[in-house]
Amino acid sequence: MSTVTGAASRTGSRAVVATSFGGPEVLQVKEVPEPHADQSQLRVRAAAAGLNPMDWLVVTDEVLGSAFGVHPLTGFGYDFSGVVDEVGEGVNGFAVV
């Protein structure tokens, strides 16, 4: 499962991760290594991200979470808005602005 992270900095990015299964107390903002776009990928500098109801459901229920491949230290934020800031080789139709 990939992780969408916050604004990139020189040292990395921030990501909301679940440290275990449970309620909101298991969610933490962590510094993670700065991601880079691989071949045929884009990197987006996120301006806003949120947790949707499915994110919340799988982090509160270990059986359901496991069925979706969610495990502790999984990142969230698949609902996001931002600007493309890195384009991998082989990507057409997108540019860094």
NORMO-V647411 format. One record per pair of residues at least 12 apart in sequence whose C-alpha atoms are under 6 Angstrom apart, sorted by sequence separation. I is the first residue (numbers start at 1). GAP is how many residues later the second one is. D is the distance in Angstrom with one decimal. If there is no record, write none. Layout:
BEGIN
I:GAP:D
I:GAP:D
END
This chain:
BEGIN
16:12:5.5
84:12:5.6
16:13:4.5
15:14:5.5
15:15:5.4
14:16:5.5
14:17:4.6
13:18:5.6
14:18:5.9
13:19:5.3
12:20:5.6
12:21:4.5
13:21:5.3
12:22:4.0
51:26:5.8
50:27:5.4
49:28:5.4
50:29:5.7
49:30:5.7
49:31:4.1
48:32:5.5
48:33:5.4
47:34:5.8
46:35:5.7
47:35:4.8
46:36:4.2
23:37:5.8
45:37:5.4
7:38:5.3
21:38:5.2
22:38:4.4
44:38:5.9
45:38:5.3
7:39:5.7
21:39:5.4
44:39:5.3
6:40:5.2
44:40:4.3
21:41:5.9
43:41:5.9
44:41:5.6
43:42:5.9
43:43:5.0
42:44:5.9
42:45:4.8
41:47:5.2
40:48:5.4
39:49:4.6
38:50:5.3
39:50:4.9
40:50:5.2
37:51:5.1
40:51:5.0
20:52:4.6
19:53:4.9
18:54:5.5
19:54:5.1
18:55:5.1
17:56:5.1
18:56:5.9
17:57:5.4
17:58:4.5
16:59:5.7
16:60:5.9
3:72:5.0
4:73:5.7
END
